[in-house]
């Protein structure tokens, strides 16, 4: 799954991040905001992205996200053109209508969701109810 995230820094220099998962109809927006830096423009205003501030860390939680995390950054490393961020999850947001329980596991309801899958080179596929799914239940850990 591909996500949108924005690093935020508090007055005590603690870095925070909001990780948002949005439906496949936002793949073009994911690509656009993922290739522009927030140091040069306010992406939220420029692309009319609606959000609420998270309840614990005050990071942007996108209104269109079906799943999101508020995280405290515990490590961040730059590798050329990419920055890898590790975070401690502080808050989870989930659109309950988009998830189902299967054998005690919470799973996305693919009859209600279309998930964007980033394939590379600005190409996305869509995972949905008509996508082939295989269940390897015999390999699940108990």
FENLIN-V272905 format. One record per pair of residues at least 24 apart in sequence whose ideal C-beta (glycine too) atoms are under 7 Angstrom apart, sorted by the first residue. I is the first residue (numbers start at 1). GAP is how many residues later the second one is. D is the distance in Angstrom with one decimal. If there is no record, write none. Layout:
i & gap & d
I & GAP & D
I & GAP & D
This chain:
i & gap & d
1 & 114 & 5.8
1 & 116 & 6.9
2 & 28 & 5.5
2 & 114 & 5.4
2 & 116 & 4.1
4 & 26 & 6.0
4 & 29 & 6.0
4 & 58 & 6.7
6 & 32 & 6.4
6 & 53 & 6.9
6 & 54 & 5.6
8 & 51 & 5.3
14 & 58 & 6.6
15 & 58 & 3.8
15 & 61 & 6.9
16 & 41 & 4.3
16 & 43 & 5.1
16 & 54 & 7.0
16 & 55 & 6.8
16 & 56 & 5.9
16 & 57 & 6.5
17 & 42 & 6.4
17 & 54 & 4.9
17 & 56 & 5.7
17 & 68 & 5.9
17 & 70 & 5.4
18 & 36 & 6.1
18 & 41 & 3.5
18 & 42 & 5.0
18 & 43 & 5.7
18 & 50 & 6.4
18 & 52 & 5.9
19 & 49 & 6.4
19 & 50 & 4.5
19 & 52 & 6.4
20 & 41 & 6.6
20 & 42 & 4.3
20 & 45 & 4.0
20 & 48 & 4.5
21 & 44 & 5.8
21 & 45 & 6.0
21 & 46 & 4.3
21 & 47 & 6.6
22 & 40 & 6.2
22 & 42 & 5.1
22 & 43 & 5.4
23 & 41 & 6.9
23 & 43 & 6.4
23 & 90 & 6.4
23 & 91 & 5.5
24 & 90 & 4.0
24 & 91 & 6.0
24 & 92 & 4.2
24 & 102 & 4.3
25 & 89 & 7.0
26 & 38 & 6.4
26 & 90 & 7.0
27 & 89 & 4.2
27 & 97 & 4.2
30 & 86 & 6.3
31 & 91 & 5.6
54 & 37 & 6.0
55 & 36 & 6.3
56 & 34 & 5.1
56 & 35 & 4.7
57 & 33 & 5.8
61 & 32 & 5.8
65 & 28 & 6.9
66 & 29 & 4.5
66 & 32 & 4.6
66 & 47 & 6.2
67 & 26 & 6.8
67 & 27 & 5.4
68 & 25 & 4.3
